Amino acid sequence: MKKIIAMLLALTMAVSVVACGSKSAEAPTSEEVAVTEDAEEKTEVDEEFKVGLCNINEKGAFGKLVKYGFEQACKERGWTLVYADNNSNGQQGVTNADTMVLQEVDFVCDLNVDASVGDTIKGIFDNAGIPVLAVDIALGDAPFFGIDSEQLGYFNGETAAKYIKENYAGEVDYVVLMTQIASGDEVQKRVRAAIDALDDNGIKYGEVVELEGENDAAISQTRFTDFLTAHPDAESIIVFTINENAAQGVYAGAVTADREWDCRIFSANCGTQFVEPMYESGGNQSWVCTISNFTELYGEQCCQLIEQYLETGSIPENTCCKFEAITWENINEYYPEGNCPWDYFE
């Protein structure tokens, strides 16, 4: 049954790429404005404060959680949300930046996956005099909110080191890092810093292997399956992934190759891809941990920073989101079955 489920995952996997604030006194209902709307047709929202959200993509739980969180946070404040989907594509991100300028937004939060166009996007907003907050991936010299990649990677490595000591007597055959090079060097620390933690905790390993997952679950599955084929005798493989989407591919590859229990997976981000299989298996799976950065709270935390900007004219250069290691032992505390953030999506 598990093999069938994993094969279905391989067919359906999509890109996913790891507090309360003050409320408006009147809090009118916010309106989402699609970026395809002709700018000349805008009439009703011109007098309202407009927040632009250029989301990473809507294909997986991560992007949906980001959108949901911003919708709720803007609605509570009576702000209008002007929304665009970058679709994990740099050129689309540039196009959306131009459209945000046409929509005359007052502030932009941008999740751009392609670091090569970061300066271009930032320049578009600078030329228009629109303040911008980079979310999770750097955007030129814009203020940053999101994952401290090195801190998260090291924390994940410490979590894995504890597991390796308890289950492998402190020594494993291989450590595999699933990278996402297009997002820049800083993001790679989400997996590479885990090696520093393993070293600092005295973990022994035969070799570290980097595989490029391209932020695509199917590609991650194929490349990890190839790794397993090339290493038939490996019985203890620790895998660190940039995000939940890559981890789903690795997990499906291990299961379909009948090598699940030769591997243990430690990922970043937490959504349906990790939580639902975890509950289905009762915790009996090789994908043992993910570091949640509580994506559902991004909207609230970013809107608090926007409020700070409106009050003071500035926001911190770097603001780290909260995160926690989610395992079978604590999953019900943070993501109770049947009462998770994504259960409220329409």
Secondary structure, 3 states (H helix, E strand, C coil): CHHHHHHHHHHHCCCCCCCCCCCCCCCCCCCEEECCCCHHHCCCCCCCCEEEEEECCCCCHHHHHHHHHHHHHHHHHCCEEEEEECCCCHHHHHHHHHHHHHCCCCEEEECCCCHHHHHHHHHHHHHHCCCEEEECCCCCCCCEEECCHHHHHHHHHHHHHHHHHHHHCCEEEEEEEEECHHHCHHHHHHHHHHHHHHHHCCCEEEEEEEEECCCCHHHHHHHHHHHHHHCCCCCCEEEEECCHHHHHHHHHHHHHCCCHHHEEEEEECCCHHHHHHHHHHCCCCCEEEEEECCHHHHHHHHHHHHHHHHHHCCCCCEEECCCEEECCCCHHHHCCCCCCHHHHCC
